[in-house]
Amino acid sequence: MTDVDANDREPGPTWRGRVVSRTLDTARTRAEQRAQRLLDAAFEIMDDKGTTEFTILDVVSRAKQSLRTFYQCFDSKDELLLALFEETIREAVDELRAAVDAEDAPLARLRAFVVSLHEQCDPELAARRPDAHNRRPISEFSLELARSHPEQVEAMFAPISQLLADLVNEAKRAGQIDWPDTRVATALVLRCVVSTWFEDRLTRSAGLRISAEDSWQFCLRALQGHTG
């Protein structure tokens, strides 16, 4: 085998390039750590107060950071809340995947998704893990975030929508549901579950609240084409 000519080899980074890269990596790591401390502090405040009604000063004080550090990481409290919402969605996606992966049959996997999503929309129904934050404050504020930052919120929900679309397609291929348009079916299931949570927040009578199983049975009958 002929050795590769030295002139044909890709040149490695120069010492200047290595120094700059190392400096940027270190600065990036420190910035991420500072931002994470601010996020953790904000989550702790929401856990304590049960609300998003806190100030930037509350956060920097809890995080033992400066205002300058805060504004290096986030432009405003709204951007911080978007970051908190993004973290909440990421945790929710992990839990949805775990619930789905615990089942084998396509219809059982779809049911696990709907039930788990219903419980996540109303955090009081879901068993709180020891390491889980109180999701109610950010869940309730998500309506305001969706109004003020629709594109970002839509992008954050994309992994949930994609997971549901995959499950709907699995059930269709198995012949267990009968809905021609996966995109429409996905949107309808998501809207059904989320709007049920919203309506339940307005319902004072516990007897009129919709259970996770009710949500699933409604979605199942619709997806299977039942009219009676």
Buried (B, 14 or more C-beta within 10 A) or exposed (E): EEEEEEEEEEEEEEEEEEEEEEEEEEEEEEEEEBBBBBBBBBBBBBEEEEEBEBEBEBBBEBBEBEEEBBEEBBEEBEBBBBBBBBBBBEBBBEBBBEBBEEBEEBBBBBBBBBBBBBBBBBBEBBEEEEEBBBBBBBBBBBEEBBEEBEEBBEEBBEBBBEBBBBBBBBBBEEEBBEBEEBEEBBBBBBEBBBEBBEEBEEEEEEEEBBBBEEBBEBBBEBBEEEEE
